[in-house]
Amino acid sequence: MATKKQKEAVEKAAAEELEKEQQNAALEMLLEASTKEPPDNRLIALFGDIDEAKAGQLCFNLCLLASDKRYSPINPDDLNEGLEETVDPIQLMICSPGGNAAEMFAIYDTMRLIRNECEIETLGVGKVMSAGVLLMAAGTRGKRQIGKNCRVMIHSVIGGFHGGIHNVENEMDEIRWIQEQYIKMLAEESDVSRAQLKKLLQRKVNVYLSAEEAVEMGLADIIV
């Protein structure tokens, strides 16, 4: 006849086995749900002028897709080792003449926040100009594409203001700051130095680049 301790040991072993089976079942359900085909719509398109409404929607969509995590087993042969989080890349298609600097900064900072955990594959088509150039260049290195016939253009910051002399001077300081930030960020995202960019912008004209020239400058990686 089994002793009380033996019965307790058997009951404990049975409870542990049941708990293990339940954990495996839960892991299998989570794995099955997360290994389904990813949603097709991980493509975001930015067409036209970059304004407040488009920037707000784009930032929201970037954050939403970046939070769409999937799970895969650390060891496919042993689910007890747990699962690891993965995120499918985001595709960002850009065809824009540029737009407001503040909205450019908002999108750029959002891309910077998420791209370490979620790859952003940019694709420049048609025309990518001014603020749009920085956003195309801000994609994940090696994953930035550009259309064969896409035209790229960079230029100095454009601003318009009026009023008293002190207000005009104040606005000029702000424009200089925006210009310096744009040059700094574009240099960080490309293979062109700040000095080279300043020299280009000192021409005081729109500087047009072909897809090949954009790749040479490190603004994109692949011509498609």
C-alpha positions as protocol buffer text, in pm:
chain_id: "A"
residue {
  index: 1
  type: MET
  ca { x: 0 y: 0 z: 0 }
}
residue {
  index: 2
  type: ALA
  ca { x: 138 y: 342 z: -94 }
}
residue {
  index: 3
  type: THR
  ca { x: 230 y: 572 z: 188 }
}
residue {
  index: 4
  type: LYS
  ca { x: 94 y: 924 z: 224 }
}
residue {
  index: 5
  type: LYS
  ca { x: 424 y: 1072 z: 100 }
}
residue {
  index: 6
  type: GLN
  ca { x: 422 y: 844 z: -205 }
}
residue {
  index: 7
  type: LYS
  ca { x: 67 y: 954 z: -289 }
}
residue {
  index: 8
  type: GLU
  ca { x: 165 y: 1319 z: -253 }
}
residue {
  index: 9
  type: ALA
  ca { x: 467 y: 1264 z: -480 }
}
residue {
  index: 10
  type: VAL
  ca { x: 248 y: 1098 z: -745 }
}
residue {
  index: 11
  type: GLU
  ca { x: -10 y: 1376 z: -726 }
}
residue {
  index: 12
  type: LYS
  ca { x: 262 y: 1643 z: -751 }
}
residue {
  index: 13
  type: ALA
  ca { x: 419 y: 1474 z: -1055 }
}
residue {
  index: 14
  type: ALA
  ca { x: 77 y: 1450 z: -1220 }
}
residue {
  index: 15
  type: ALA
  ca { x: 7 y: 1818 z: -1151 }
}
residue {
  index: 16
  type: GLU
  ca { x: 346 y: 1920 z: -1294 }
}
residue {
  index: 17
  type: GLU
  ca { x: 287 y: 1709 z: -1605 }
}
residue {
  index: 18
  type: LEU
  ca { x: -57 y: 1868 z: -1653 }
}
residue {
  index: 19
  type: GLU
  ca { x: 87 y: 2218 z: -1613 }
}
residue {
  index: 20
  type: LYS
  ca { x: 361 y: 2138 z: -1864 }
}
residue {
  index: 21
  type: GLU
  ca { x: 102 y: 2008 z: -2114 }
}
residue {
  index: 22
  type: GLN
  ca { x: -107 y: 2323 z: -2067 }
}
residue {
  index: 23
  type: GLN
  ca { x: 197 y: 2546 z: -2119 }
}
residue {
  index: 24
  type: ASN
  ca { x: 293 y: 2360 z: -2437 }
}
residue {
  index: 25
  type: ALA
  ca { x: -65 y: 2385 z: -2565 }
}
residue {
  index: 26
  type: ALA
  ca { x: -66 y: 2761 z: -2501 }
}
residue {
  index: 27
  type: LEU
  ca { x: 269 y: 2803 z: -2675 }
}
residue {
  index: 28
  type: GLU
  ca { x: 150 y: 2601 z: -2973 }
}
residue {
  index: 29
  type: MET
  ca { x: -165 y: 2813 z: -3003 }
}
residue {
  index: 30
  type: LEU
  ca { x: 38 y: 3136 z: -2985 }
}
residue {
  index: 31
  type: LEU
  ca { x: 287 y: 3003 z: -3238 }
}
residue {
  index: 32
  type: GLU
  ca { x: 11 y: 2893 z: -3476 }
}
residue {
  index: 33
  type: ALA
  ca { x: -154 y: 3235 z: -3458 }
}
residue {
  index: 34
  type: SER
  ca { x: 171 y: 3423 z: -3512 }
}
residue {
  index: 35
  type: THR
  ca { x: 308 y: 3212 z: -3796 }
}
residue {
  index: 36
  type: LYS
  ca { x: 15 y: 3275 z: -4025 }
}
residue {
  index: 37
  type: GLU
  ca { x: 92 y: 3470 z: -4338 }
}
residue {
  index: 38
  type: PRO
  ca { x: 169 y: 3832 z: -4238 }
}
residue {
  index: 39
  type: PRO
  ca { x: -81 y: 4096 z: -4350 }
}
residue {
  index: 40
  type: ASP
  ca { x: -18 y: 4216 z: -4704 }
}
residue {
  index: 41
  type: ASN
  ca { x: -77 y: 4576 z: -4609 }
}
residue {
  index: 42
  type: ARG
  ca { x: 256 y: 4671 z: -4455 }
}
residue {
  index: 43
  type: LEU
  ca { x: 303 y: 4928 z: -4729 }
}
residue {
  index: 44
  type: ILE
  ca { x: 261 y: 5298 z: -4652 }
}
residue {
  index: 45
  type: ALA
  ca { x: 254 y: 5553 z: -4934 }
}
residue {
  index: 46
  type: LEU
  ca { x: 356 y: 5917 z: -4897 }
}
residue {
  index: 47
  type: PHE
  ca { x: 249 y: 6103 z: -5210 }
}
residue {
  index: 48
  type: GLY
  ca { x: 231 y: 6480 z: -5255 }
}
residue {
  index: 49
  type: ASP
  ca { x: 321 y: 6766 z: -5022 }
}
residue {
  index: 50
  type: ILE
  ca { x: 421 y: 6672 z: -4670 }
}
residue {
  index: 51
  type: ASP
  ca { x: 168 y: 6853 z: -4453 }
}
residue {
  index: 52
  type: GLU
  ca { x: 38 y: 6818 z: -4097 }
}
residue {
  index: 53
  type: ALA
  ca { x: -244 y: 6576 z: -4180 }
}
residue {
  index: 54
  type: LYS
  ca { x: -26 y: 6341 z: -4387 }
}
residue {
  index: 55
  type: ALA
  ca { x: 254 y: 6351 z: -4130 }
}
residue {
  index: 56
  type: GLY
  ca { x: 16 y: 6267 z: -3847 }
}
residue {
  index: 57
  type: GLN
  ca { x: -134 y: 5971 z: -4031 }
}
residue {
  index: 58
  type: LEU
  ca { x: 207 y: 5847 z: -4144 }
}
residue {
  index: 59
  type: CYS
  ca { x: 356 y: 5861 z: -3792 }
}
residue {
  index: 60
  type: PHE
  ca { x: 52 y: 5677 z: -3655 }
}
residue {
  index: 61
  type: ASN
  ca { x: 74 y: 5403 z: -3920 }
}
residue {
  index: 62
  type: LEU
  ca { x: 448 y: 5360 z: -3866 }
}
residue {
  index: 63
  type: CYS
  ca { x: 401 y: 5311 z: -3492 }
}
residue {
  index: 64
  type: LEU
  ca { x: 104 y: 5080 z: -3545 }
}
residue {
  index: 65
  type: LEU
  ca { x: 289 y: 4850 z: -3786 }
}
residue {
  index: 66
  type: ALA
  ca { x: 604 y: 4854 z: -3573 }
}
residue {
  index: 67
  type: SER
  ca { x: 400 y: 4724 z: -3277 }
}
residue {
  index: 68
  type: ASP
  ca { x: 257 y: 4435 z: -3482 }
}
residue {
  index: 69
  type: LYS
  ca { x: 488 y: 4172 z: -3336 }
}
residue {
  index: 70
  type: ARG
  ca { x: 503 y: 3807 z: -3434 }
}
residue {
  index: 71
  type: TYR
  ca { x: 646 y: 3515 z: -3238 }
}
residue {
  index: 72
  type: SER
  ca { x: 875 y: 3233 z: -3343 }
}
residue {
  index: 73
  type: PRO
  ca { x: 1030 y: 2955 z: -3133 }
}
residue {
  index: 74
  type: ILE
  ca { x: 1383 y: 3006 z: -3008 }
}
residue {
  index: 75
  type: ASN
  ca { x: 1432 y: 2632 z: -3063 }
}
residue {
  index: 76
  type: PRO
  ca { x: 1177 y: 2478 z: -3306 }
}
residue {
  index: 77
  type: ASP
  ca { x: 1248 y: 2133 z: -3157 }
}
residue {
  index: 78
  type: ASP
  ca { x: 1174 y: 2237 z: -2801 }
}
residue {
  index: 79
  type: LEU
  ca { x: 893 y: 2483 z: -2732 }
}
residue {
  index: 80
  type: ASN
  ca { x: 987 y: 2488 z: -2365 }
}
residue {
  index: 81
  type: GLU
  ca { x: 1273 y: 2721 z: -2455 }
}
residue {
  index: 82
  type: GLY
  ca { x: 1012 y: 2984 z: -2530 }
}
residue {
  index: 83
  type: LEU
  ca { x: 941 y: 3224 z: -2813 }
}
residue {
  index: 84
  type: GLU
  ca { x: 1113 y: 3533 z: -2947 }
}
residue {
  index: 85
  type: GLU
  ca { x: 950 y: 3847 z: -3085 }
}
residue {
  index: 86
  type: THR
  ca { x: 996 y: 3944 z: -3448 }
}
residue {
  index: 87
  type: VAL
  ca { x: 851 y: 4226 z: -3657 }
}
residue {
  index: 88
  type: ASP
  ca { x: 803 y: 4216 z: -4034 }
}
residue {
  index: 89
  type: PRO
  ca { x: 957 y: 4509 z: -4228 }
}
residue {
  index: 90
  type: ILE
  ca { x: 757 y: 4818 z: -4316 }
}
residue {
  index: 91
  type: GLN
  ca { x: 761 y: 4940 z: -4676 }
}
residue {
  index: 92
  type: LEU
  ca { x: 746 y: 5318 z: -4721 }
}
residue {
  index: 93
  type: MET
  ca { x: 689 y: 5444 z: -5075 }
}
residue {
  index: 94
  type: ILE
  ca { x: 770 y: 5812 z: -5132 }
}
residue {
  index: 95
  type: CYS
  ca { x: 679 y: 6042 z: -5418 }
}
residue {
  index: 96
  type: SER
  ca { x: 687 y: 6396 z: -5285 }
}
residue {
  index: 97
  type: PRO
  ca { x: 800 y: 6748 z: -5375 }
}
residue {
  index: 98
  type: GLY
  ca { x: 875 y: 6809 z: -5006 }
}
residue {
  index: 99
  type: GLY
  ca { x: 686 y: 7012 z: -4752 }
}
residue {
  index: 100
  type: ASN
  ca { x: 694 y: 7166 z: -4407 }
}
residue {
  index: 101
  type: ALA
  ca { x: 1014 y: 7121 z: -4205 }
}
residue {
  index: 102
  type: ALA
  ca { x: 832 y: 7055 z: -3877 }
}
residue {
  index: 103
  type: GLU
  ca { x: 637 y: 6766 z: -4029 }
}
residue {
  index: 104
  type: MET
  ca { x: 958 y: 6632 z: -4185 }
}
residue {
  index: 105
  type: PHE
  ca { x: 1121 y: 6630 z: -3840 }
}
residue {
  index: 106
  type: ALA
  ca { x: 817 y: 6452 z: -3691 }
}
residue {
  index: 107
  type: ILE
  ca { x: 827 y: 6171 z: -3949 }
}
residue {
  index: 108
  type: TYR
  ca { x: 1204 y: 6143 z: -3937 }
}
residue {
  index: 109
  type: ASP
  ca { x: 1214 y: 6115 z: -3557 }
}
residue {
  index: 110
  type: THR
  ca { x: 938 y: 5853 z: -3566 }
}
residue {
  index: 111
  type: MET
  ca { x: 1139 y: 5650 z: -3818 }
}
residue {
  index: 112
  type: ARG
  ca { x: 1447 y: 5678 z: -3599 }
}
residue {
  index: 113
  type: LEU
  ca { x: 1252 y: 5557 z: -3296 }
}
residue {
  index: 114
  type: ILE
  ca { x: 1126 y: 5237 z: -3459 }
}
residue {
  index: 115
  type: ARG
  ca { x: 1385 y: 5135 z: -3717 }
}
residue {
  index: 116
  type: ASN
  ca { x: 1618 y: 4967 z: -3465 }
}
residue {
  index: 117
  type: GLU
  ca { x: 1347 y: 4712 z: -3390 }
}
residue {
  index: 118
  type: CYS
  ca { x: 1160 y: 4717 z: -3721 }
}
residue {
  index: 119
  type: GLU
  ca { x: 1324 y: 4751 z: -4061 }
}
residue {
  index: 120
  type: ILE
  ca { x: 1191 y: 5030 z: -4282 }
}
residue {
  index: 121
  type: GLU
  ca { x: 1231 y: 4963 z: -4654 }
}
residue {
  index: 122
  type: THR
  ca { x: 1199 y: 5293 z: -4837 }
}
residue {
  index: 123
  type: LEU
  ca { x: 1120 y: 5324 z: -5208 }
}
residue {
  index: 124
  type: GLY
  ca { x: 1154 y: 5654 z: -5391 }
}
residue {
  index: 125
  type: VAL
  ca { x: 951 y: 5683 z: -5711 }
}
residue {
  index: 126
  type: GLY
  ca { x: 862 y: 5963 z: -5952 }
}
residue {
  index: 127
  type: LYS
  ca { x: 1008 y: 6255 z: -5762 }
}
residue {
  index: 128
  type: VAL
  ca { x: 1169 y: 6270 z: -5419 }
}
residue {
  index: 129
  type: MET
  ca { x: 1257 y: 6627 z: -5330 }
}
residue {
  index: 130
  type: SER
  ca { x: 1353 y: 6849 z: -5038 }
}
residue {
  index: 131
  type: ALA
  ca { x: 1209 y: 6701 z: -4716 }
}
residue {
  index: 132
  type: GLY
  ca { x: 1128 y: 6378 z: -4900 }
}
residue {
  index: 133
  type: VAL
  ca { x: 1498 y: 6313 z: -4964 }
}
residue {
  index: 134
  type: LEU
  ca { x: 1576 y: 6287 z: -4592 }
}
residue {
  index: 135
  type: LEU
  ca { x: 1284 y: 6048 z: -4539 }
}
residue {
  index: 136
  type: MET
  ca { x: 1395 y: 5822 z: -4823 }
}
residue {
  index: 137
  type: ALA
  ca { x: 1750 y: 5821 z: -4689 }
}
residue {
  index: 138
  type: ALA
  ca { x: 1625 y: 5745 z: -4335 }
}
residue {
  index: 139
  type: GLY
  ca { x: 1523 y: 5391 z: -4426 }
}
residue {
  index: 140
  type: THR
  ca { x: 1719 y: 5086 z: -4313 }
}
residue {
  index: 141
  type: ARG
  ca { x: 2062 y: 5081 z: -4477 }
}
residue {
  index: 142
  type: GLY
  ca { x: 2075 y: 4828 z: -4758 }
}
residue {
  index: 143
  type: LYS
  ca { x: 1694 y: 4833 z: -4790 }
}
residue {
  index: 144
  type: ARG
  ca { x: 1649 y: 5178 z: -4948 }
}
residue {
  index: 145
  type: GLN
  ca { x: 1530 y: 5148 z: -5308 }
}
residue {
  index: 146
  type: ILE
  ca { x: 1481 y: 5408 z: -5578 }
}
residue {
  index: 147
  type: GLY
  ca { x: 1302 y: 5391 z: -5911 }
}
residue {
  index: 148
  type: LYS
  ca { x: 1523 y: 5400 z: -6219 }
}
residue {
  index: 149
  type: ASN
  ca { x: 1349 y: 5714 z: -6347 }
}
residue {
  index: 150
  type: CYS
  ca { x: 1302 y: 5885 z: -6012 }
}
residue {
  index: 151
  type: ARG
  ca { x: 1429 y: 6244 z: -5987 }
}
residue {
  index: 152
  type: VAL
  ca { x: 1584 y: 6356 z: -5661 }
}
residue {
  index: 153
  type: MET
  ca { x: 1622 y: 6721 z: -5566 }
}
residue {
  index: 154
  type: ILE
  ca { x: 1776 y: 6898 z: -5268 }
}
residue {
  index: 155
  type: HIS
  ca { x: 1785 y: 7270 z: -5201 }
}
residue {
  index: 156
  type: SER
  ca { x: 1823 y: 7527 z: -4926 }
}
residue {
  index: 157
  type: VAL
  ca { x: 1543 y: 7581 z: -4678 }
}
residue {
  index: 158
  type: ILE
  ca { x: 1272 y: 7813 z: -4812 }
}
residue {
  index: 159
  type: GLY
  ca { x: 1095 y: 8052 z: -4578 }
}
residue {
  index: 160
  type: GLY
  ca { x: 872 y: 8355 z: -4602 }
}
residue {
  index: 161
  type: PHE
  ca { x: 808 y: 8608 z: -4328 }
}
residue {
  index: 162
  type: HIS
  ca { x: 733 y: 8976 z: -4268 }
}
residue {
  index: 163
  type: GLY
  ca { x: 698 y: 9219 z: -3981 }
}
residue {
  index: 164
  type: GLY
  ca { x: 930 y: 9425 z: -3766 }
}
residue {
  index: 165
  type: ILE
  ca { x: 1306 y: 9397 z: -3805 }
}
residue {
  index: 166
  type: HIS
  ca { x: 1349 y: 9211 z: -3477 }
}
residue {
  index: 167
  type: ASN
  ca { x: 1090 y: 8951 z: -3576 }
}
residue {
  index: 168
  type: VAL
  ca { x: 1255 y: 8910 z: -3918 }
}
residue {
  index: 169
  type: GLU
  ca { x: 1594 y: 8857 z: -3752 }
}
residue {
  index: 170
  type: ASN
  ca { x: 1441 y: 8601 z: -3517 }
}
residue {
  index: 171
  type: GLU
  ca { x: 1284 y: 8411 z: -3808 }
}
residue {
  index: 172
  type: MET
  ca { x: 1616 y: 8415 z: -3994 }
}
residue {
  index: 173
  type: ASP
  ca { x: 1781 y: 8248 z: -3693 }
}
residue {
  index: 174
  type: GLU
  ca { x: 1514 y: 7977 z: -3700 }
}
residue {
  index: 175
  type: ILE
  ca { x: 1567 y: 7916 z: -4072 }
}
residue {
  index: 176
  type: ARG
  ca { x: 1941 y: 7886 z: -4018 }
}
residue {
  index: 177
  type: TRP
  ca { x: 1877 y: 7629 z: -3743 }
}
residue {
  index: 178
  type: ILE
  ca { x: 1646 y: 7426 z: -3969 }
}
residue {
  index: 179
  type: GLN
  ca { x: 1902 y: 7439 z: -4248 }
}
residue {
  index: 180
  type: GLU
  ca { x: 2181 y: 7317 z: -4020 }
}
residue {
  index: 181
  type: GLN
  ca { x: 1965 y: 7036 z: -3883 }
}
residue {
  index: 182
  type: TYR
  ca { x: 1866 y: 6925 z: -4233 }
}
residue {
  index: 183
  type: ILE
  ca { x: 2229 y: 6917 z: -4345 }
}
residue {
  index: 184
  type: LYS
  ca { x: 2338 y: 6734 z: -4029 }
}
residue {
  index: 185
  type: MET
  ca { x: 2068 y: 6467 z: -4056 }
}
residue {
  index: 186
  type: LEU
  ca { x: 2112 y: 6416 z: -4430 }
}
residue {
  index: 187
  type: ALA
  ca { x: 2488 y: 6372 z: -4378 }
}
residue {
  index: 188
  type: GLU
  ca { x: 2423 y: 6113 z: -4107 }
}
residue {
  index: 189
  type: GLU
  ca { x: 2187 y: 5915 z: -4331 }
}
residue {
  index: 190
  type: SER
  ca { x: 2402 y: 5926 z: -4647 }
}
residue {
  index: 191
  type: ASP
  ca { x: 2764 y: 5902 z: -4764 }
}
residue {
  index: 192
  type: VAL
  ca { x: 2793 y: 6278 z: -4819 }
}
residue {
  index: 193
  type: SER
  ca { x: 2970 y: 6496 z: -4563 }
}
residue {
  index: 194
  type: ARG
  ca { x: 2821 y: 6811 z: -4415 }
}
residue {
  index: 195
  type: ALA
  ca { x: 3084 y: 7015 z: -4599 }
}
residue {
  index: 196
  type: GLN
  ca { x: 2987 y: 6859 z: -4933 }
}
residue {
  index: 197
  type: LEU
  ca { x: 2619 y: 6923 z: -4870 }
}
residue {
  index: 198
  type: LYS
  ca { x: 2683 y: 7285 z: -4776 }
}
residue {
  index: 199
  type: LYS
  ca { x: 2880 y: 7330 z: -5096 }
}
residue {
  index: 200
  type: LEU
  ca { x: 2590 y: 7191 z: -5300 }
}
residue {
  index: 201
  type: LEU
  ca { x: 2338 y: 7416 z: -5128 }
}
residue {
  index: 202
  type: GLN
  ca { x: 2558 y: 7723 z: -5171 }
}
residue {
  index: 203
  type: ARG
  ca { x: 2472 y: 7709 z: -5542 }
}
residue {
  index: 204
  type: LYS
  ca { x: 2137 y: 7862 z: -5434 }
}
residue {
  index: 205
  type: VAL
  ca { x: 1953 y: 7661 z: -5697 }
}
residue {
  index: 206
  type: ASN
  ca { x: 1762 y: 7335 z: -5696 }
}
residue {
  index: 207
  type: VAL
  ca { x: 2016 y: 7052 z: -5724 }
}
residue {
  index: 208
  type: TYR
  ca { x: 1871 y: 6763 z: -5929 }
}
residue {
  index: 209
  type: LEU
  ca { x: 2009 y: 6410 z: -5908 }
}
residue {
  index: 210
  type: SER
  ca { x: 1945 y: 6095 z: -6108 }
}
residue {
  index: 211
  type: ALA
  ca { x: 1878 y: 5761 z: -5939 }
}
residue {
  index: 212
  type: GLU
  ca { x: 2238 y: 5661 z: -6008 }
}
residue {
  index: 213
  type: GLU
  ca { x: 2372 y: 5980 z: -5849 }
}
residue {
  index: 214
  type: ALA
  ca { x: 2145 y: 5932 z: -5548 }
}
residue {
  index: 215
  type: VAL
  ca { x: 2289 y: 5583 z: -5494 }
}
residue {
  index: 216
  type: GLU
  ca { x: 2644 y: 5714 z: -5535 }
}
residue {
  index: 217
  type: MET
  ca { x: 2575 y: 5970 z: -5264 }
}
residue {
  index: 218
  type: GLY
  ca { x: 2429 y: 5707 z: -5032 }
}
residue {
  index: 219
  type: LEU
  ca { x: 2078 y: 5852 z: -5036 }
}
residue {
  index: 220
  type: ALA
  ca { x: 1951 y: 5514 z: -5159 }
}
residue {
  index: 221
  type: ASP
  ca { x: 2098 y: 5167 z: -5201 }
}
residue {
  index: 222
  type: ILE
  ca { x: 1926 y: 4986 z: -5488 }
}
residue {
  index: 223
  type: ILE
  ca { x: 1790 y: 5101 z: -5824 }
}
residue {
  index: 224
  type: VAL
  ca { x: 1473 y: 4917 z: -5925 }
}
